[in-house]
Amino acid sequence: MSNITLAIDDGLLEAARKVAAENGMSLNAYIRDFLQRNAERKVAKDQAKHYATMVKDVQGDSGGWKFKREELYEDRW
């Protein structure tokens, strides 16, 4: 694990310590959790954007063929 140094306003530091304590966490664990959740949110957002782009680019054509429920499930019987 790496160590970092942050420059932070004293008021913000005290507020963060209070929130961390209210959640039963050390300030270190609170900041690490905050960074992890935001990084995961960014990854999920990027994945969703990529998926949306892929779906938009897909063009389907059934040639007018209509699906029948029995045909879709016939190999399961």
C-alpha positions in Angstrom: 0.0 0.0 0.0 1.2 3.5 -0.8 1.2 6.5 1.5 0.1 9.9 0.3 0.2 13.4 1.8 -2.8 15.7 1.5 -3.1 19.4 2.0 -6.6 20.0 3.5 -8.4 22.8 5.2 -8.6 22.4 9.0 -12.4 22.7 9.1 -12.8 20.1 6.4 -10.4 17.8 8.2 -12.4 18.0 11.4 -15.7 17.5 9.6 -14.3 14.4 7.8 -12.9 13.0 11.1 -16.4 13.4 12.6 -18.1 11.7 9.8 -15.6 8.9 9.8 -16.1 8.4 13.6 -19.9 8.4 13.2 -19.4 5.5 10.7 -17.1 3.7 13.0 -14.1 4.2 10.8 -10.7 5.8 11.0 -10.1 8.8 8.8 -7.7 6.8 6.8 -10.3 4.0 6.2 -12.9 6.6 5.5 -10.8 8.3 2.8 -9.8 5.0 1.3 -13.4 3.9 1.1 -14.4 7.2 -0.4 -11.7 6.9 -3.1 -12.6 3.3 -3.8 -16.3 3.9 -4.2 -15.7 6.8 -6.6 -13.2 4.9 -8.6 -15.6 2.0 -8.9 -18.4 4.4 -9.9 -16.2 5.8 -12.7 -15.4 2.3 -14.0 -19.1 1.3 -14.0 -20.1 4.6 -15.7 -17.4 4.0 -18.4 -18.6 0.4 -18.9 -22.2 1.5 -19.2 -21.2 4.2 -21.8 -19.2 1.6 -23.8 -22.2 -0.8 -23.7 -24.6 1.9 -24.8 -22.3 2.7 -27.7 -22.1 -0.9 -28.7 -25.9 -1.4 -28.6 -26.5 1.8 -30.6 -24.2 0.5 -33.3 -25.8 -2.9 -33.6 -28.3 -3.3 -36.5 -30.6 -6.3 -36.4 -32.7 -7.7 -39.2 -34.9 -10.7 -38.9 -36.0 -10.4 -42.5 -39.6 -10.2 -41.3 -39.5 -13.5 -39.5 -41.6 -13.5 -36.3 -40.4 -15.4 -33.3 -42.7 -18.0 -31.8 -42.5 -19.0 -28.2 -42.5 -22.7 -28.9 -39.6 -22.4 -31.4 -37.5 -20.4 -28.9 -37.8 -23.0 -26.2 -38.1 -26.2 -28.3 -34.5 -27.3 -27.6 -35.1 -27.2 -23.8 -37.8 -29.9 -23.9 
